[in-house]
């Protein structure tokens, strides 16, 4: 709440467990630092149940099983507390709260 998101702003998350990437990386190995490893499964971000545009979803270079997900807060998002949930390969992650200004 000290640094609220703004409608239309791109937010970045670091998450685990999005699964395979292109190019493929063996389990337990770090993501490459010379190429971008993009998530193979579709990744969706939901803000208060509404779809948000995912700008990027892929492996964090040099890290093991850590992924960057960047999504745009919907322009119609209302001010106040909002629930965010990621869906990867049609599997829903745990929801969490953000504040929107």
C-alpha positions as CSV (number, residue, x, y, z in Angstrom):
1,X,0.0,0.0,0.0
2,X,3.0,2.3,0.4
3,X,3.7,2.1,-3.3
4,X,0.4,1.5,-5.1
5,X,0.1,0.3,-8.7
6,X,-1.6,2.6,-11.3
7,X,-4.0,1.4,-13.9
8,X,-2.1,0.8,-17.1
9,X,1.3,0.4,-15.3
10,X,3.4,-2.7,-16.0
11,X,4.2,-4.7,-12.9
12,X,7.0,-7.3,-12.6
13,X,6.8,-10.4,-10.5
14,X,9.4,-13.1,-9.7
15,X,7.8,-16.5,-9.4
16,X,8.7,-20.1,-9.3
17,X,7.4,-23.2,-11.1
18,X,6.2,-21.9,-14.5
19,X,7.6,-25.1,-16.1
20,X,9.4,-25.6,-19.4
21,X,10.8,-22.8,-21.5
22,X,11.9,-22.3,-25.1
23,X,14.7,-22.9,-25.5
24,X,14.5,-25.8,-23.1
25,X,16.5,-25.8,-19.9
26,X,17.1,-29.1,-18.0
27,X,15.4,-29.2,-14.5
28,X,17.8,-27.9,-11.8
29,X,19.9,-26.0,-14.3
30,X,20.1,-22.2,-14.5
31,X,18.4,-20.3,-17.3
32,X,20.8,-19.1,-20.0
33,X,22.3,-15.6,-19.8
34,X,22.9,-15.3,-23.6
35,X,19.4,-16.1,-24.8
36,X,15.9,-15.4,-23.4
37,X,14.1,-18.5,-22.1
38,X,10.4,-17.8,-22.7
39,X,7.7,-19.8,-20.8
40,X,6.4,-22.6,-23.0
41,X,3.0,-22.7,-21.4
42,X,0.5,-19.9,-21.7
43,X,0.7,-17.5,-18.8
44,X,-2.2,-15.4,-17.8
45,X,-2.5,-12.7,-15.1
46,X,-5.9,-12.0,-13.5
47,X,-6.6,-8.7,-11.6
48,X,-9.8,-9.0,-9.7
49,X,-10.7,-11.9,-12.0
50,X,-10.2,-9.9,-15.2
51,X,-7.5,-10.8,-17.7
52,X,-4.4,-8.5,-17.7
53,X,-2.0,-8.4,-20.6
54,X,1.1,-10.4,-19.9
55,X,4.0,-8.5,-21.5
56,X,6.6,-11.2,-20.7
57,X,6.9,-14.6,-18.9
58,X,10.3,-16.4,-18.9
59,X,13.3,-17.6,-17.0
60,X,15.4,-15.2,-15.0
61,X,18.9,-15.4,-16.6
62,X,21.4,-17.3,-14.5
63,X,18.8,-18.4,-12.0
64,X,17.3,-21.8,-11.3
65,X,13.4,-22.1,-11.4
66,X,12.9,-18.4,-11.0
67,X,10.8,-16.7,-13.7
68,X,10.0,-13.0,-14.4
69,X,6.4,-12.3,-15.2
70,X,5.5,-8.8,-16.3
71,X,1.8,-7.7,-16.7
72,X,-0.1,-4.5,-17.4
73,X,-2.6,-3.5,-14.7
74,X,-5.9,-3.2,-16.7
75,X,-6.8,0.4,-17.5
76,X,-10.3,-0.2,-16.0
77,X,-8.9,-1.4,-12.7
78,X,-10.6,0.2,-9.7
79,X,-8.7,2.0,-6.9
80,X,-8.2,0.1,-3.7
81,X,-7.2,-3.5,-2.9
82,X,-7.0,-5.9,-5.8
83,X,-6.5,-9.6,-6.0
84,X,-3.9,-10.8,-8.5
85,X,-3.6,-14.4,-9.6
86,X,-1.3,-16.0,-12.2
87,X,-2.4,-18.9,-14.3
88,X,0.2,-21.0,-16.1
89,X,-0.6,-24.0,-18.3
90,X,-4.2,-23.6,-17.1
91,X,-3.1,-24.1,-13.4
92,X,-4.0,-21.3,-11.0
93,X,-1.4,-20.0,-8.6
94,X,-2.1,-18.7,-5.1
95,X,-3.8,-15.3,-5.2
96,X,-2.2,-12.2,-3.6
97,X,-3.2,-8.6,-2.9
98,X,-1.9,-5.4,-4.3
99,X,-3.1,-1.8,-3.9
100,X,-4.2,0.2,-6.9
101,X,-4.2,4.0,-6.8
